[in-house]
Amino acid sequence: MIKPTALTLAAAALLALTGCYSIGGFPASRDKFQYESHPLMPATVTIVDTRTGEAVWSMDVPVGQKLALRFYDDRDPDDATPTRTALMRWQVVDIGKGAGSLKNEVAVPIATARKINYELREGPEYATDTRATARPSPTTTTVSPAGTDPGRDAPPQRDPITGVPELDPVNVDD
Protein backbone atom coordinates (compact mmCIF):
# COMPACT_ATOMS: atom_id res chain seq x y z
CA MET A 1 0.00 0.00 0.00
CA ILE A 2 1.27 3.47 -0.92
CA LYS A 3 1.48 6.01 1.92
CA PRO A 4 0.35 9.56 1.19
CA THR A 5 3.21 12.02 1.23
CA ALA A 6 3.13 15.59 2.45
CA LEU A 7 3.13 16.81 -1.15
CA THR A 8 0.07 14.71 -2.03
CA LEU A 9 -1.79 15.95 1.06
CA ALA A 10 -0.90 19.57 0.25
CA ALA A 11 -2.16 19.18 -3.34
CA ALA A 12 -5.44 17.66 -2.11
CA ALA A 13 -5.92 20.51 0.38
CA LEU A 14 -5.25 23.09 -2.34
CA LEU A 15 -7.84 21.51 -4.65
CA ALA A 16 -10.39 21.44 -1.84
CA LEU A 17 -9.86 25.17 -1.17
CA THR A 18 -10.19 26.26 -4.80
CA GLY A 19 -13.31 24.22 -5.54
CA CYS A 20 -15.10 24.44 -8.89
CA TYR A 21 -15.72 28.19 -8.82
CA SER A 22 -12.42 29.67 -9.96
CA ILE A 23 -13.92 31.81 -12.74
CA GLY A 24 -15.89 34.77 -11.41
CA GLY A 25 -14.28 34.99 -7.98
CA PHE A 26 -15.15 33.70 -4.56
CA PRO A 27 -18.25 31.47 -4.52
CA ALA A 28 -20.23 33.57 -2.02
CA SER A 29 -22.44 36.63 -2.13
CA ARG A 30 -21.06 39.62 -0.31
CA ASP A 31 -23.42 42.05 -2.04
CA LYS A 32 -20.47 43.85 -3.68
CA PHE A 33 -20.66 44.86 -7.33
CA GLN A 34 -18.53 46.84 -9.79
CA TYR A 35 -19.55 48.26 -13.15
CA GLU A 36 -16.98 49.69 -15.57
CA SER A 37 -17.70 52.24 -18.28
CA HIS A 38 -15.63 52.17 -21.50
CA PRO A 39 -15.78 54.36 -24.64
CA LEU A 40 -17.62 51.71 -26.67
CA MET A 41 -19.62 50.49 -23.66
CA PRO A 42 -20.67 53.50 -21.54
CA ALA A 43 -22.73 52.19 -18.62
CA THR A 44 -25.77 53.34 -16.68
CA VAL A 45 -26.71 51.57 -13.43
CA THR A 46 -30.17 51.92 -11.87
CA ILE A 47 -31.54 50.50 -8.60
CA VAL A 48 -35.23 49.63 -8.97
CA ASP A 49 -37.80 48.85 -6.26
CA THR A 50 -39.45 45.70 -7.67
CA ARG A 51 -42.61 46.23 -5.59
CA THR A 52 -43.43 49.53 -7.28
CA GLY A 53 -41.21 49.58 -10.38
CA GLU A 54 -39.78 52.90 -9.16
CA ALA A 55 -36.16 53.75 -9.97
CA VAL A 56 -34.83 54.76 -6.56
CA TRP A 57 -31.26 55.58 -7.66
CA SER A 58 -29.40 55.87 -10.97
CA MET A 59 -25.87 56.70 -12.16
CA ASP A 60 -24.42 57.34 -15.62
CA VAL A 61 -20.95 55.94 -14.94
CA PRO A 62 -18.35 58.26 -16.51
CA VAL A 63 -16.21 56.69 -19.25
CA GLY A 64 -12.88 55.45 -17.92
CA GLN A 65 -14.27 54.97 -14.44
CA LYS A 66 -16.06 52.27 -12.49
CA LEU A 67 -18.92 52.31 -10.02
CA ALA A 68 -18.49 50.22 -6.87
CA LEU A 69 -21.63 49.26 -4.90
CA ARG A 70 -22.12 47.42 -1.62
CA PHE A 71 -25.44 46.64 0.03
CA TYR A 72 -26.18 46.28 3.73
CA ASP A 73 -29.59 44.76 4.46
CA ASP A 74 -29.40 45.15 8.25
CA ARG A 75 -30.18 48.89 8.34
CA ASP A 76 -32.84 50.12 10.75
CA PRO A 77 -35.60 51.89 8.79
CA ASP A 78 -36.35 55.51 9.60
CA ASP A 79 -39.57 57.47 9.26
CA ALA A 80 -38.48 59.12 5.99
CA THR A 81 -37.92 55.88 4.09
CA PRO A 82 -39.99 53.07 5.69
CA THR A 83 -39.90 50.90 2.52
CA ARG A 84 -36.16 51.31 2.02
CA THR A 85 -34.77 49.26 4.86
CA ALA A 86 -31.36 48.54 3.33
CA LEU A 87 -28.35 50.77 2.81
CA MET A 88 -26.26 51.05 -0.35
CA ARG A 89 -22.78 52.54 -0.21
CA TRP A 90 -21.19 53.59 -3.49
CA GLN A 91 -18.12 55.25 -4.97
CA VAL A 92 -16.91 56.16 -8.48
CA VAL A 93 -13.18 55.60 -9.09
CA ASP A 94 -10.83 55.26 -12.04
CA ILE A 95 -10.68 51.81 -13.66
CA GLY A 96 -7.71 49.91 -12.28
CA LYS A 97 -7.85 51.53 -8.85
CA GLY A 98 -9.37 50.01 -5.74
CA ALA A 99 -12.59 51.52 -4.46
CA GLY A 100 -11.42 51.62 -0.85
CA SER A 101 -14.07 52.68 1.63
CA LEU A 102 -17.28 53.70 -0.09
CA LYS A 103 -18.09 57.23 1.07
CA ASN A 104 -21.54 57.83 -0.45
CA GLU A 105 -24.69 56.14 0.84
CA VAL A 106 -28.39 55.99 0.08
CA ALA A 107 -31.37 54.07 1.49
CA VAL A 108 -32.60 51.33 -0.87
CA PRO A 109 -35.10 48.43 -0.71
CA ILE A 110 -33.99 45.12 0.80
CA ALA A 111 -32.46 42.42 -1.43
CA THR A 112 -35.76 40.67 -2.09
CA ALA A 113 -37.37 43.91 -3.28
CA ARG A 114 -34.67 45.46 -5.45
CA LYS A 115 -32.97 44.79 -8.73
CA ILE A 116 -29.97 46.31 -10.44
CA ASN A 117 -30.53 47.38 -14.03
CA TYR A 118 -27.33 47.60 -16.05
CA GLU A 119 -27.72 49.36 -19.39
CA LEU A 120 -25.30 50.47 -22.07
CA ARG A 121 -25.68 54.00 -23.38
CA GLU A 122 -25.23 54.64 -27.10
CA GLY A 123 -21.54 54.96 -27.85
CA PRO A 124 -18.88 55.71 -28.60
CA GLU A 125 -18.53 58.13 -25.73
CA TYR A 126 -15.17 59.54 -24.71
CA ALA A 127 -13.85 60.84 -21.43
CA THR A 128 -13.25 64.57 -21.45
CA ASP A 129 -9.61 65.55 -21.16
CA THR A 130 -9.04 69.30 -20.93
CA ARG A 131 -5.32 68.93 -21.60
CA ALA A 132 -6.02 67.35 -24.99
CA THR A 133 -8.46 70.08 -26.09
CA ALA A 134 -6.74 73.14 -24.59
CA ARG A 135 -4.38 73.82 -27.50
CA PRO A 136 -4.44 72.70 -31.12
CA SER A 137 -1.53 70.59 -32.29
CA PRO A 138 1.08 72.45 -34.39
CA THR A 139 0.38 70.00 -37.21
CA THR A 140 -3.36 70.72 -37.25
CA THR A 141 -4.65 71.97 -40.57
CA THR A 142 -7.74 74.08 -40.86
CA VAL A 143 -10.23 73.09 -43.53
CA SER A 144 -12.57 75.73 -44.90
CA PRO A 145 -16.20 74.78 -45.46
CA ALA A 146 -17.11 74.09 -49.10
CA GLY A 147 -17.78 77.22 -51.13
CA THR A 148 -15.82 79.62 -48.91
CA ASP A 149 -12.48 81.30 -49.58
CA PRO A 150 -10.00 81.03 -46.70
CA GLY A 151 -8.50 84.35 -47.82
CA ARG A 152 -5.39 85.23 -49.75
CA ASP A 153 -3.64 86.72 -46.72
CA ALA A 154 -3.65 83.43 -44.81
CA PRO A 155 -0.16 82.02 -44.28
CA PRO A 156 0.60 78.84 -46.23
CA GLN A 157 0.34 75.51 -44.44
CA ARG A 158 3.68 73.97 -43.49
CA ASP A 159 4.68 70.34 -43.94
CA PRO A 160 4.71 68.90 -40.37
CA ILE A 161 7.97 67.00 -40.95
CA THR A 162 10.15 69.38 -42.97
CA GLY A 163 8.55 72.70 -42.00
CA VAL A 164 8.58 73.78 -45.67
CA PRO A 165 5.49 75.71 -46.80
CA GLU A 166 3.15 73.62 -48.93
CA LEU A 167 2.24 74.90 -52.39
CA ASP A 168 -1.32 75.41 -53.48
CA PRO A 169 -2.55 72.57 -55.68
CA VAL A 170 -2.80 73.40 -59.37
CA ASN A 171 -5.64 72.08 -61.51
CA VAL A 172 -4.29 70.59 -64.69
CA ASP A 173 -6.68 69.72 -67.51
CA ASP A 174 -5.46 66.97 -69.83
Buried (B, 14 or more C-beta within 10 A) or exposed (E): EEEEEEEEEEEEEEEEEEEEEEEEEEEEEEEEBEBBBBEEEBBBBBBBBEEEEEEBBEBBBBBBBBBBBBBEBEBEEEEEBEBBBBBBBBBBBEEEEEBEEBEEBBBBBBEEBBEBEEEEEEBEBEBEEEEEEEEEEEEEEEEEEEEEEEEEEEEEBBEEEEEEEEEEEEEEEE
